[in-house]
Amino acid sequence: MRPRRSELKNYQKEQRDFRSRLAAGAVLVVICFGILIARFTYLQYTKYDHYQTMAENNRISLVPIVPNRGLILDRNGVVLAQNSFVYTLEITPAKVASSVEETIDELAKLIEVSANDRKRFKKLRAQTHSFESIPIRTHLNEDEAARIAVNRFRLPGVEIRSRLFRQYPQGKSGSHIIGYIGRINDRDLENLRESGDLSNYKGSDHIGKSGLEQYYEPQLHGVTGFQQVEIDAGGHAVRVLSSTPPIPGNNLILSIDSKLQRIAEEAFGDYRGALVAIEPSTGEVLAYVSQPGYDPNLFVDGIDSESWKELNESLDKPLVNRPLRGVYPPGSTFKPFVALAGLEAGKRAPPFSISDPGFFTLPGNSHRYRDWKPSGHGTVDIRKAIAVSCDTFFYGLAMELGIEKLTSFVSHFGFGKPSGIDIKGEMSGLLPTPEWKRRRFKQAWFPGETVIVGIGQGYMLATPMQLAQATAILANNGKAMRPHLVSAIQESKSGHIHPIPPEVIDQVSLNPKNVDIVKQGMMDVTLPGGTAARLGADSPYLMASKTGTAQVVGIKQNEKYNESKMHERHLDHALFITYAPAEDPKIAIAVIVENGRHGGSTAGPIARRVMDYYLLGKEPPSEKPAAEDPSVGASVTPEANTHDE
């Protein structure tokens, strides 16, 4: 009997244990179901909006719509930069049957696909969705388009599209004004990211790289639009849900006259150099020449290595924006401003005069600072000194003023600082001072260095833009206007035009009598006895001008300047500043011709052609100057020696 009782007890114990485990399991199941219900409730109600948005984002994609870039027009409505349709060959990766690389290889059997094309495609592919088409080749001709069209049946995902591309119909003319656009690179992306504009460039391939295209990029680009596109699990577009149209970029209306621009460019012939023409009362730039120029169309879709090498290594430096980045000794064109500085300081006012022996010496020093005319100019007052460009007079005047007083005064005319024109990259030139020399060379300033600054030589450097601005300020009796190339901005949607008002940036306080003396001297330059008398002989309007030559290489004390024995690129630069009509200035011009020898005979006729067209509407019969062997000018030395202007 004992064994049966023991078995019963074990059975009862097992039953109790089973019920305990069952109860524990039931509790655990209830707890698990409770957790699941709680989680479901949390996801379904508390986080509903969050996960709905995530689901929508997985199903819907935003596809950018690139805006049309604004146009650039001259003052008369002539188109300088526009958008034109071109055929592009594009691939949509999501629609390709085999691999994208195999598809590109097949295309390369039909048309040329360069290594640069492949590299650009790879970069663009990394930045776009698989259902978006990506250009592999642009600017297809009709024959290439036909070959692709015939073979499209075996090239799924490949299509020919028509896209807008930037075009510069004037070619080289005005290239340094307009600049160009190019493909967005890593540096551009970083700049856009820092400025907060990156989102507005979704889908954009190009951005302004130089000139007005760069400076006015925010106005020209416009606002990117978007399409909400539904996509399937394979990444294919199913339908467009909504669309926000892009806003085209605004148009720029320039102060430039494209006809005047071409006349100015053609007047240079084969010479290198620069010209800037300004309306003194407003600061509007009427013509802006940098010779030689380049064709900006080469850069739009990426310039090829051969063309880049040709431009970049050319001795003529066509990529250099000479009006802003070319720095030259102003030579004798600086003398009117030295004269005005002297008059304002109460020095050498009429009837003061000197007897010019043809040279100047410092007290206690036998070194001769020679005049361009070895025999001298006889008795010279300040008005005659300007007209005949008497070096000796200005050597002495500079010494009387002192370098610091002289540079302080002429800085009000824009020397030594950027003009503020609406193009990036402007150089400041150089107004030398003792402090500058100590910083630069760790040397003291010598009196002889003041002497040669008085004739615009030595360390003194200016850009053609600065010379034009200084001339305009003088013509405007000391009122300095900010020079600008864009006169108005036109809204793309409404067509409303917003003029850019003239801006006064300085008002030089001048004695009108002193200004009149300097202006009279400049008027005498193109009258009988002046250094450019032949230039004004048949002019129906009166000019106020100054000729100049800027020395490129130094001549030793006992040597004589001999053009026939010098290398062409060592010859003097020719300069000319002028405004007209003298009694009511409408245009102020600065011209520099690199290695042009003489300002009156080389640079002056270029300015005359521009003024004749602008003031009279006609071209003078004079022939264009022609250089025998164009090349760039050599670097400047601070040694002084001037020659016949």
Protein Blocks (a to p, Z undefined) as FASTA:
>chain_A
ZZmmmmmmmmmmmmmmmmmmmmmmmmmmmmmmmmmmmmmmmmmmmmmmmmmmmmmmmmpc
cddddddddddddfkopafbdcdddddddddfklpmbdfklmmmmmmmmmccdfklmmmm
mmmmmmpcfkbccdfbghiafklmmmmmmmmmmmghiacddddddddfklmnoklmnopa
ddddfklmmmmmmnopmmmmgoiabdcfbhjllmmmmmmnopcddddddddfkopafbdf
bdcddddddddddfbdfklmmmmmmmnmmagcddddddfknopafbdcddddddfklmmn
opafklmmmmmmpmklmmbcfklmpccdekjmlmmmmmmmmmmnopaiafbdcddehiac
dehiabdcddfblnonbjadfklmmmnopaklmmmmmmmnopmlmmmmmmmnopaiaehi
acehiaebjaddfklmmmmnopacdfklmmmmmnopajbccdfklmmmmmmmmmnnopac
dddfbfbdcdfklopacddddddfbdcdddfklmmmmmmmmmmmmgghiaklmmmmmpcb
dcddddddddfbdcdfkbccdfklpcfklpccddddddddfklcfbdcddddehklpakl
mmmmmmmmmmmmmmnopacfbdcdddfbgcddddddfbdcdddZZ
